[in-house]
Amino acid sequence: MRVPSQLTRREFARAAAMSSLGAGLAIAGISSGWARKPKNTPEKSRVDGPLSLKTHAAAAGLLAGCAVVPELFDLTPASNDPYTHTVAQQASILVAENAMKWSSLRPSPTTYEFSNVDRLFGFAQLNGQQIRGHNLCWHEQLPAWFASTATKENAHSLLTQHIFNVAGRYAGRVHSWDVVNEAIHVPDGRSDGLRKSPWLGLIGPEYVEIAFATAAQADSKARLTYNDYDIELDTPEQSAKRGQVLMLIRRLHARGIPIHAVGIQSHLQANGPRAGAGLQSFIRDVATLGLEVYITELDINTHALPGSPEVQDSAVADVYRQYLGLLLPEPNVRAVLTWGISDAHTWLNQSKQLWTVRPDGARQRPLPFDENYTPTAAFFAMRDAFDAGRHLVKSSAI
Ligand code: 9MR
C-alpha cells in the first residue's frame, strides 16, 4: 500500500528545498532576528547556510534535525545565542525533547499547558522548519496525578481525549507523530511482545490501535509513527525485539489501522556491535508495507569507551559514518534527527545512570556540535553521509 501522503524522493527533495528557502530568509535575518550570524569563529562560518546539515540533507531528499528544548530559544531580535542560532541553521525538522510529553502538557487531569509547544511551533515557522510530535502514548513521563486518577473505566477516554486535544490543536502542522512510543518489551514475556505498561493494564492490547485510530481522526495529515529503541543491532536481544516490532506493525497494517512510519530511535554505543543486515532487512520489510522510516533520536554513548575527548570524537564519528552509510541508501529512510544538537544539552550528560556516566568522570560528546558549538567530527561524518546519498534522489521511490 502506498500512503497518499508519501512523496517520492524527488518530490520530497523539492519540498525540503522549499522549506530551506524559508530558512534561508531567516539566515539572512529577514524574518527572525535570532537567526542572524553570531560573532563567527572560523568553524562556525564553515557550517552555516549552504554548508549546514539541513542543506546537505535536502540535496539527498532527506530531512535533518534534532530534539530541542523550546525554553532555551532566545527570541530577542539582537541575540547571538549559539543554541538558538545552531538549531535555526542546521535543522529542517525539530522534535521536542520533553515539551510534548504528557508530564509537560498535563498539569492536572482537566488542564493543558501548551505555551512551550506554541513557542516551538512559532520558532519552527519563522525558520521554515517542520515538526515531529513526540509523543501521544508512552509508559514513561506520565504526570504524577495519572496513577491515582486513571482507572479501567476512564483510561480509554483519558487517552482519546488527550490525543484529540493535543494532535487536534496542531493538526495539519505536524510532519509526523510518535503515536505510540516503546510499546514492545520482550522480557515481559507476552507472546505479542507488548510491554506491561499502564496503558496495557488499563485498556488491554487494543490501546495501540485505539491510539493510532484516534490520532488519524485528530490529524489526518501527520504521518503516524511507531517509535522504539534497541532495535538497531543484530544481538539476540535486539533481533528479538525488532522481530516483535515488525509483527506489531504487520498486525496493525493487516487490520487497516493507519500507520505510516517507523521511528528507529538509534541511541547507539561507541564500542560494541554495529548495526547490520538485520536492521537493513527490517527497513525493507516495512517498506513493503508502504511505511517510511525516520532515524528519530540518534546519539552515540561513550560511557564504556575509555580515552581522551579526541578518542571519543573519532569513535563517535565512526559510528555516525557506518550507521548512516548503512541506512541512508534505503529509499524509505526520510529523516535523520539527533537527540539534541550540542553536547551542552544532552540527556547523556544529565542522566546519572550506569549506562550514561563515564568512569573517568569526563562528559560525553555524543552530538554533532560540542559544548562550545564547534562542529565535531560527527558533524562532518553526518554531512558526508548526506552527500553520499545525493545520487539516490533521482532513482528511488517507494
Ligand atoms: O531526553 C529525555 C530526558 O530529558 C528525559 O528525562 C527522559 C525521561 O524518560 O526522556 C528522554 O528522552 C527519551 C525519549 O523521550 C524516548 N526515547 C529515549 C529518550 C532518552 O531517554
Residues whose N, C-alpha, C, O or C-beta is under 5 A from the ligand:
A	BS01	9MR	E97 E140 W347
